[in-house]
Amino acid sequence: MRLVNRGIFLLAIIGLLISGYLLERYITNAPIVCGKSLGCDIVRASPYAYFSGIPMPFFGLIFYLAIAGGSFMQTVTPDRKLPLWPLAAAGFAFSLYLFFLEIFVIHSLCFWCLASGIIAFLLFILTIIEWKRR
């Protein structure tokens, strides 16, 4: 059980780093380091890169911070078990939505967005495993 919780925490920290990097790039309007055949800057230039003027990476930052915080709380207060799977499910579902937009609407892929989506998927799987083991 501890190993799963540590995996959740580690993945959330990696997601935080990715979202933090992207948020910094969005705010400073600096180029995003991306694969040669991918279009991170094209995705950022799309109208779907912001919600009410707020860059999407900000929401990723909040999501990963909440998962990391919940995982940490489960470590320091083992009596209290917070079900993280609903939050992880929501994050994964939103990542799927954004992936759909990248493929079918924007027609460009962002490496960092894909990495974040994979992390959200893995978090969803690990939080389900953790929930089932209780």
trRosetta pair geometry for C-beta under 8 A, 3 or more apart (Angstrom, degrees):
i j d omega theta_ij theta_ji phi_ij phi_ji
1 4 5.9 -54 -154 33 34 110
1 5 6.5 30 151 -16 66 107
1 130 6.9 96 -149 -133 78 79
1 133 5.7 -172 -96 121 96 145
2 5 5.7 -59 -149 39 34 110
2 6 6.2 33 153 -19 69 106
3 6 5.7 -53 -146 37 31 112
3 7 6.4 35 152 -22 63 104
4 7 5.5 -53 -152 34 32 114
4 8 6.5 36 149 -21 64 101
4 126 5.5 169 -168 -166 89 94
4 129 5.6 -141 -135 102 142 116
4 130 4.9 178 127 -77 134 92
4 133 7.3 152 20 13 159 150
5 8 5.5 -48 -150 32 35 114
5 9 6.4 34 151 -18 65 104
5 71 5.6 156 -171 -158 80 92
5 74 5.7 -133 -137 99 134 127
5 75 6.3 157 143 -69 137 89
5 130 6.4 99 -70 -115 72 135
6 9 5.6 -52 -147 37 34 112
6 10 6.2 34 154 -19 67 107
7 10 5.8 -54 -143 38 30 110
7 11 6.2 28 159 -15 65 108
7 122 8.0 -109 156 155 109 109
7 126 5.4 -146 102 -130 117 149
8 11 6.1 -59 -148 39 26 108
8 12 6.2 26 154 -20 63 110
8 67 6.6 -129 171 168 97 103
8 71 4.5 -173 106 -103 112 135
8 84 6.8 86 -166 93 148 161
8 123 6.2 88 -137 -135 77 79
8 126 5.0 -171 -74 119 86 134
8 127 6.3 92 -111 -69 130 78
8 130 6.9 -17 -42 -34 140 148
9 12 5.7 -58 -149 36 29 112
9 13 6.5 29 153 -20 64 104
9 68 5.8 83 -143 -136 66 71
9 71 4.1 -167 -74 124 82 142
9 72 6.5 102 -116 -61 120 70
9 75 7.6 12 -61 -35 146 133
10 13 5.7 -53 -150 33 32 111
10 14 6.6 32 152 -17 65 103
11 14 5.6 -52 -149 36 35 112
11 15 6.3 37 151 -19 66 106
11 67 8.0 -55 92 129 91 139
11 119 5.2 166 -176 -158 99 93
11 122 5.6 -148 -130 100 153 119
11 123 5.4 -167 111 -72 137 89
11 126 7.1 155 17 18 148 151
12 15 5.5 -52 -147 39 33 115
12 16 6.4 42 149 -25 64 101
12 64 4.8 155 -165 -166 73 79
12 65 7.7 147 172 -72 111 15
12 67 4.2 -159 -108 99 128 108
12 68 3.7 -177 124 -65 134 82
12 71 6.2 -177 9 11 147 140
12 123 6.7 89 -68 -106 79 130
13 16 5.4 -47 -149 31 34 117
13 17 6.6 36 151 -20 63 100
13 64 7.6 155 -70 168 15 116
13 68 6.0 100 -61 -107 66 132
14 17 5.7 -51 -153 33 34 112
14 18 6.6 33 150 -17 65 104
14 119 6.0 -155 94 -116 109 140
15 18 5.7 -53 -147 37 34 111
15 19 6.1 28 157 -13 67 109
15 60 6.7 -133 171 173 97 99
15 63 7.4 -77 145 97 136 97
15 64 3.7 -168 105 -106 112 134
15 67 7.5 32 59 55 144 136
15 116 6.0 95 -136 -134 86 78
15 119 4.6 178 -76 128 102 149
15 120 7.2 101 -113 -60 139 69
15 123 7.5 -15 -34 -43 149 138
16 19 5.9 -59 -143 43 27 106
16 20 5.9 30 157 -22 65 111
16 61 6.5 72 -137 -136 66 65
16 64 4.4 -162 -64 119 70 134
16 65 6.3 94 -104 -66 113 68
16 68 6.4 -9 -42 -27 132 147
17 20 5.7 -54 -142 37 26 113
17 21 6.3 30 156 -21 62 105
18 21 5.8 -55 -151 34 28 111
18 22 6.4 21 155 -12 64 108
18 60 7.3 -73 97 145 94 140
18 112 5.5 167 -167 -164 104 96
18 115 5.9 -158 -120 100 151 117
18 116 5.2 -167 115 -75 144 95
18 119 7.3 174 19 4 147 152
19 22 5.8 -57 -145 42 32 108
19 23 6.0 34 155 -22 67 107
19 57 4.7 159 -160 -169 70 84
19 58 7.7 144 175 -78 109 12
19 60 3.6 -162 -109 107 125 110
19 61 4.2 -174 130 -66 131 67
19 63 7.8 166 -76 49 160 94
19 64 5.8 -177 9 14 140 135
19 116 6.7 94 -63 -113 83 132
20 23 5.7 -52 -142 36 29 111
20 24 6.4 30 157 -19 63 105
20 57 7.7 180 -55 164 12 120
20 61 6.2 97 -68 -105 64 112
21 24 5.9 -57 -153 34 28 110
21 25 6.5 24 152 -16 64 108
21 112 7.0 -132 88 -135 118 144
22 25 5.5 -56 -148 38 35 111
22 26 6.2 36 153 -22 68 104
22 32 6.9 23 -120 -121 72 126
22 55 7.6 -172 133 151 92 127
22 56 7.9 -44 133 85 134 84
22 57 3.7 -172 100 -95 110 146
22 60 7.3 35 59 54 133 143
22 112 5.5 164 -70 131 118 149
22 113 8.0 94 -104 -65 154 71
23 26 5.6 -52 -146 35 32 112
23 27 6.2 29 157 -18 66 108
23 55 6.0 147 -125 91 69 135
23 57 4.0 -150 -63 109 74 124
23 58 5.7 103 -114 -68 121 63
23 60 7.9 -154 -49 59 104 102
23 61 5.9 0 -39 -41 146 134
24 27 5.9 -56 -144 38 28 108
24 28 6.1 4 165 3 65 114
24 30 7.6 -16 130 36 81 122
25 28 6.4 -65 -135 51 24 94
25 29 7.8 71 167 -108 54 7
25 30 5.2 -99 -136 66 68 87
25 31 7.4 -60 -153 102 113 19
25 32 4.8 78 173 -86 159 84
25 44 7.5 -93 121 -102 109 154
26 29 7.4 13 -178 -75 27 47
26 44 6.4 -157 -102 -145 85 118
26 49 7.4 -175 -121 161 121 115
26 55 4.0 95 142 -127 160 156
26 57 5.8 -179 -5 26 138 124
27 55 7.1 -104 -55 -8 70 150
31 41 6.2 -37 -140 -75 72 129
32 40 3.9 -108 94 120 132 134
32 41 5.7 179 30 -63 100 73
32 44 6.4 148 -14 -28 136 141
32 110 7.5 -6 118 -147 152 107
32 112 6.9 -99 180 3 127 136
33 40 7.8 21 77 38 24 157
34 38 4.8 -118 161 89 111 108
34 39 7.0 104 122 -122 155 5
34 40 3.6 -170 -70 -5 144 120
34 41 7.2 -141 8 -14 141 76
34 110 6.5 -80 -123 -146 132 63
34 111 5.0 165 -147 13 78 113
34 112 7.1 -87 -101 -11 89 93
35 38 4.2 71 60 11 95 113
35 111 4.9 123 -6 -64 99 133
38 108 7.3 105 -173 178 57 81
38 109 5.0 -76 -136 88 94 86
38 110 6.3 119 166 -116 118 23
38 111 5.0 123 86 -40 169 88
39 42 3.4 -3 156 23 122 123
39 43 6.1 134 108 -20 81 82
39 108 3.5 -57 64 -168 131 125
39 109 6.6 97 36 49 77 43
39 110 6.9 -69 85 -75 51 65
40 43 5.8 -54 -153 35 33 111
40 44 6.4 32 150 -18 66 106
40 110 4.2 89 -111 -132 67 90
40 111 6.3 -51 -65 24 113 81
40 112 6.2 57 -120 17 127 104
40 113 7.6 166 -121 -7 82 100
41 44 5.4 -50 -144 38 37 114
41 45 6.2 38 154 -21 66 106
42 45 5.8 -56 -148 36 30 111
42 46 7.0 44 148 -38 60 96
42 106 6.7 134 132 169 97 108
42 108 4.0 -24 95 115 134 175
43 46 5.8 -43 -160 8 36 117
43 48 7.9 -61 -169 75 72 101
43 49 6.3 125 143 -82 66 110
43 102 6.0 -9 -111 -115 118 101
43 106 5.8 63 -109 160 67 158
43 108 5.5 -143 -55 99 79 108
43 109 7.3 4 -57 -179 129 12
43 110 4.2 -74 24 -46 158 119
43 113 6.4 -112 155 -16 165 147
44 49 4.9 96 -149 -131 38 157
44 110 7.6 104 -37 -97 78 138
45 49 7.0 85 27 -4 12 148
46 49 5.3 122 64 -23 74 97
46 101 7.7 151 132 151 154 115
46 105 7.7 103 -161 116 142 102
46 106 4.7 -52 -83 -111 155 116
46 108 7.9 -175 -44 49 126 116
47 50 7.3 -73 -171 44 45 87
48 56 7.6 25 141 -54 67 137
48 98 7.3 159 150 -131 124 77
48 101 5.1 -167 177 166 172 151
48 105 7.1 89 -26 98 146 136
48 106 6.7 -103 35 -59 129 119
49 55 6.6 -22 152 -141 84 72
49 56 5.7 -105 -166 -1 46 114
50 53 5.8 3 171 -125 126 14
50 54 6.2 144 -161 64 79 33
50 55 5.7 -46 -101 -94 78 42
50 56 6.8 -115 -85 -30 28 76
51 54 5.5 -31 68 60 73 91
51 56 6.7 89 -8 -83 98 71
51 59 7.1 31 32 -36 132 138
54 58 5.3 -89 171 54 100 144
54 59 7.2 97 124 -41 118 93
55 58 5.2 110 71 -11 77 100
56 59 5.7 -53 -162 32 49 110
56 60 6.7 49 144 -18 73 102
56 98 7.2 115 -164 -115 150 139
57 60 5.1 -50 -149 37 45 117
57 61 6.2 54 151 -27 70 98
58 61 5.5 -49 -152 30 33 116
58 62 6.7 32 150 -16 64 102
59 62 5.6 -50 -149 36 36 112
59 63 6.3 41 150 -22 65 105
59 94 7.8 -105 133 151 131 154
60 63 5.5 -53 -146 36 33 115
60 64 6.2 23 160 -11 68 107
60 116 5.8 -32 -142 -159 140 145
61 64 6.3 -59 -144 42 26 102
61 65 6.1 27 156 -20 62 112
62 65 5.7 -57 -144 38 27 113
62 66 6.3 29 156 -21 63 106
63 66 5.9 -59 -153 33 26 110
63 67 6.6 20 153 -14 64 107
63 87 7.4 167 -152 170 78 100
63 91 4.7 123 -168 -107 136 121
63 94 8.0 -141 -88 57 153 142
63 120 7.7 -5 141 -106 142 109
64 67 5.6 -51 -144 38 36 110
64 68 6.1 35 156 -17 68 107
64 119 8.0 8 -101 127 116 134
65 68 5.8 -54 -142 40 29 109
65 69 6.0 31 156 -20 64 109
66 69 5.7 -54 -143 38 27 112
66 70 6.2 28 157 -18 63 107
66 87 6.0 -128 120 -171 125 149
67 70 5.8 -55 -146 38 28 110
67 71 6.2 28 155 -18 64 108
67 84 6.1 89 -134 -164 75 125
67 87 6.3 -172 -80 114 82 126
67 88 6.5 85 -109 -79 123 86
67 91 7.4 -37 -50 -17 130 160
67 123 6.0 -20 -154 -159 155 142
67 127 8.0 -94 -140 -68 107 131
68 71 5.7 -56 -147 39 29 111
68 72 6.2 31 154 -20 65 107
69 72 5.7 -54 -145 37 30 111
69 73 6.3 32 154 -21 64 105
70 73 5.6 -51 -146 34 31 113
70 74 6.6 33 153 -20 62 103
70 82 4.9 -125 -158 99 100 142
70 84 4.8 144 120 -94 143 110
70 87 7.1 150 -9 41 160 152
71 74 5.8 -53 -154 32 32 112
71 75 6.9 33 148 -21 62 103
71 84 6.8 23 -63 -75 75 160
72 75 5.6 -55 -157 31 37 114
72 76 6.5 16 156 -4 71 107
73 76 6.2 -62 -140 46 33 97
73 77 5.8 -21 175 33 71 107
73 80 7.1 -51 149 91 102 118
73 82 6.1 45 89 -5 124 138
74 77 7.0 -69 -118 66 21 70
74 78 6.9 58 174 -106 58 50
74 80 7.4 -123 -107 92 57 74
74 81 6.5 49 -124 -126 104 54
74 82 6.0 -117 -66 30 99 94
74 84 7.9 -74 -33 -31 139 121
75 78 7.3 -5 -159 -69 19 80
77 80 4.5 6 127 32 118 107
81 134 6.0 112 -180 -117 164 146
83 86 6.2 56 121 -1 107 98
83 127 7.8 91 -180 175 59 107
83 131 5.8 54 -136 -109 90 116
84 87 5.6 -61 -167 45 60 110
84 88 5.7 59 139 -23 85 109
84 123 7.9 -91 138 172 119 98
84 127 4.4 -117 93 -132 96 125
84 130 7.1 19 43 75 109 139
84 131 7.8 -145 47 -57 68 103
85 88 5.3 -57 -138 43 36 112
85 89 5.9 43 159 -27 69 103
85 124 7.0 78 -147 -151 73 58
85 127 3.9 170 -83 130 67 111
85 128 5.3 96 -121 -75 130 57
85 130 7.5 -172 -53 63 100 96
85 131 4.9 -40 -22 -30 136 144
86 89 5.6 -50 -146 33 30 114
86 90 6.5 31 154 -19 63 104
87 90 5.7 -53 -150 35 32 111
87 91 6.4 31 152 -17 65 106
87 127 7.8 -139 61 -144 80 170
88 91 5.7 -54 -147 38 32 112
88 92 6.2 31 155 -18 66 107
88 120 7.1 165 -164 -168 70 67
88 123 4.5 -148 -136 127 115 97
88 124 4.3 170 143 -91 107 56
88 126 7.8 -139 -142 62 163 78
88 127 4.2 159 12 19 154 150
88 128 7.8 -126 86 -32 137 76
89 92 5.8 -56 -146 39 29 109
89 93 6.2 30 155 -20 64 108
89 124 5.7 100 -83 -130 50 109
89 127 7.9 -118 -34 81 75 133
90 93 5.7 -54 -144 37 29 112
90 94 6.3 28 156 -17 63 107
91 94 5.8 -56 -147 37 29 109
91 95 6.4 33 152 -21 63 105
91 120 4.6 -141 130 -143 100 114
91 123 6.8 -9 80 80 136 135
91 124 7.4 -158 69 -62 92 97
92 95 5.5 -52 -149 34 33 115
92 96 6.5 37 151 -21 64 101
92 117 7.7 92 -140 -160 60 66
92 120 4.4 169 -88 142 62 101
92 121 5.4 104 -130 -86 115 50
92 123 7.2 -163 -57 68 103 92
92 124 4.2 -8 -37 -48 149 141
93 96 5.7 -50 -153 32 33 113
93 97 6.6 37 148 -21 63 102
94 97 5.4 -48 -151 32 37 116
94 98 6.5 35 151 -16 66 103
94 120 7.8 -111 62 -164 83 160
95 98 5.7 -54 -148 39 33 109
95 99 6.2 37 151 -22 66 106
95 113 7.9 166 -148 176 85 78
95 116 6.5 -156 -120 116 120 86
95 117 3.8 154 174 -118 123 80
95 120 4.3 162 -21 57 151 154
95 121 7.2 -115 84 -42 147 79
96 99 5.5 -53 -146 36 32 114
96 100 6.4 39 152 -23 64 102
96 117 7.2 122 -63 -149 45 117
97 100 5.7 -51 -153 32 30 115
97 101 6.7 30 149 -18 63 103
98 101 5.5 -50 -151 35 36 114
98 102 6.5 40 150 -23 65 102
98 113 6.3 -125 133 -172 125 122
98 117 7.1 -149 72 -79 109 117
99 102 5.6 -50 -149 32 33 114
99 103 6.5 23 156 -11 65 107
99 113 7.3 169 -84 139 69 109
99 114 7.2 88 -109 -102 105 68
99 117 5.5 68 -58 -112 121 162
100 103 6.2 -64 -149 41 27 103
100 104 5.8 -21 174 21 67 116
100 105 7.7 51 129 -2 69 103
101 104 7.0 -74 -123 55 19 80
101 105 4.7 -38 -156 40 63 124
101 106 5.8 53 145 -10 77 105
102 105 7.5 4 -30 51 9 80
102 106 5.1 -39 -129 52 40 122
102 107 8.0 -159 167 -8 47 9
102 108 6.3 -89 -165 81 81 51
102 109 5.3 81 159 -104 128 56
102 110 6.6 -116 -122 9 138 84
102 113 6.6 157 -66 104 149 148
103 106 7.8 45 10 51 17 81
103 107 7.4 36 -178 -100 26 38
103 109 7.2 27 -77 -77 68 94
104 107 7.7 -6 -177 -68 7 65
109 113 7.4 -145 -174 63 64 114
109 114 6.3 27 179 -46 109 123
110 113 3.8 69 79 9 111 113
110 114 6.6 177 87 -11 57 82
111 114 5.8 -59 -152 37 29 110
111 115 6.3 29 152 -19 66 106
112 115 5.5 -49 -145 36 34 113
112 116 6.3 36 153 -19 64 104
113 116 5.7 -53 -149 37 31 112
113 117 6.4 34 150 -21 63 105
114 117 5.5 -53 -148 36 32 114
114 118 6.5 34 153 -19 65 102
115 118 5.8 -52 -150 34 32 111
115 119 6.5 33 151 -18 64 105
116 119 5.6 -53 -149 37 33 113
116 120 6.3 37 151 -21 66 104
117 120 5.5 -50 -146 34 33 113
117 121 6.5 37 152 -20 64 102
118 121 5.6 -51 -151 34 33 114
118 122 6.4 31 152 -16 65 105
119 122 5.7 -54 -146 39 33 110
119 123 6.2 36 153 -21 65 105
120 123 5.6 -51 -146 36 30 114
120 124 6.5 37 152 -24 62 103
121 124 5.6 -53 -153 31 31 114
121 125 6.6 29 151 -16 65 103
122 125 5.6 -51 -148 36 35 111
122 126 6.2 29 156 -14 67 108
123 126 5.9 -57 -142 42 30 107
123 127 6.0 27 160 -18 66 109
124 127 6.1 -58 -144 38 25 106
124 128 6.5 26 155 -19 61 107
125 128 5.9 -59 -153 34 28 111
125 129 6.5 29 151 -19 65 106
126 129 5.5 -51 -147 35 35 113
126 130 6.2 36 153 -19 66 105
127 130 5.5 -49 -144 38 34 114
127 131 6.2 37 154 -21 65 106
128 131 5.7 -55 -146 37 30 111
128 132 6.2 30 156 -19 65 108
129 132 5.9 -57 -146 37 28 110
129 133 6.4 27 157 -21 63 109
130 133 6.0 -59 -150 33 28 111
130 134 7.3 36 152 -31 59 98
131 134 6.1 -49 -164 14 35 113
